[in-house]
Amino acid sequence: MRELKATERSAVLAMARVVGDASQREQLLRDLEHCHVELISPDGGCLIFHIDGYDRPHPCGQDTFRGEDKFPVEGVAMDKDGSRIMVYLYSDPNRRVLELELVKISADSTLNPDWSTFELT
């Protein structure tokens, strides 16, 4: 696990500032202050958030975990090779930050986002 890189944090904070109602935004911003991330895909396209002191619902319980939900905000950045990368932020059923996903719109699956080009869509 690691801290979010400054460039990743900046993009996620931009997304968090426009998410949902005030209480949802505040919770997301608090979560970002107390989390670490784990890279779970070899291409760098998926980071899972681990929030200090928070126990996530178990994914295989009796209807206690319906899966992930996308926050109602999306972003886009350019890859170093000029391809577009779509940026999505997901939550768990308790609306706590769960995952940052990068999806490259290109046949080349190597990800090298230029976070200085990030913008909300």
ABEGO torsion letter per residue (X at the ends): XBBBBAAAAAAAAAAAAABEBAAAAAAAAAAAAABBBBBABAAGABBBBBBBGBBBBBAABBGABAEBBBBBBBBBBBBAAGBBBBBBBBBBAAGBBABBBBBBBBABABBBBBAAABBBX
